Amino acid sequence: MTQRKVPEQSLSVQKAVAILKEVGAADSPISTTEIVARVGYGKTVVLRILATLLAERMIERDPSTGGYFAGSTLVQLAQQALQKNPLILQATPALDEISRITGDAGLLMVLSDDESLCVAKRAGTTPIRNVGTELGTRSPIHAGGGPFALLAFSDDAFIDQYLSRPLKKLTERTVVDPAAIRQRIAEARQRGFTIGNEDLFEYIVAVGVPIRDSRGKLLGSLSIGGIAARYPSERCIEVGEKLMAIVASQSGKPNNRE
């Protein structure tokens, strides 16, 4: 059997990317010591890479603490990438519309390293706001509305691989049994949308649908949700159907059912 040759990768670039991820994920300027501990590289290597990233303005340094944070060049590149991202271009109008209609928080998510990553959010207009997923939040994909849509509407090989590992229970309602999750997936595919009922965050219910490109490739997911009192089962179905219709009108497809 012929094995596919894996292209050579640059270890220096891999190390720089790892450091950028830690700087970008930090809630406040992160110190050299913290970066070294998190990436596992020697201090000399980390300092050399940090100096290069500083020179390119990919990162900047807080004058008071000496910690590092995302630089202007990195922010500019991220903004340019988002403006050209197929998911953002296709789903932003649907995100705006469903958030306006329901008054609730709308989210766009993509699959990143077997987790969901929130790449856009609309806060909604309801006076009671939830403090669940925010821009940049990563979540497991076996729970929630948007995250679970990324799992439910992925190909079966990916689902098999994901369900082969131990799954974390996030709330009392999180389903972690693989057989039960497969049943949830079958139900979601039948109706065309997912329902996360307090299984990612307590007191939060969300509905999610897949977003696909013109060839049917899964790009990400769109979800809408709020506090459980606003989302009894009948409203979840109503919002799910409405969300599917809005996404279909934007993509020109009848629905996202499989």
Secondary structure, 3 states (H helix, E strand, C coil): CCCCCCCCCCHHHHHHHHHHHHHHHCCCCECHHHHHHHHCCCHHHHHHHHHHHHHCCCEEECCCCCCEEECHHHHHHHHHHHHHCHHHHHHHHHHHHHHHHHCCEEEEEEEECCEEEEEEEECCCCCCCCCCCCCCCEEECCCCCHHHHHHHCCCHHHHHHHHCCCCCCCCCCCCCCHHHHHHHHHHHHHHCCEEEECCCCCCEEEEEEEEECCCCCEEEEEEEEEEHHHCCHHHHHHHHHHHHHHHHHHHCCCCCCC
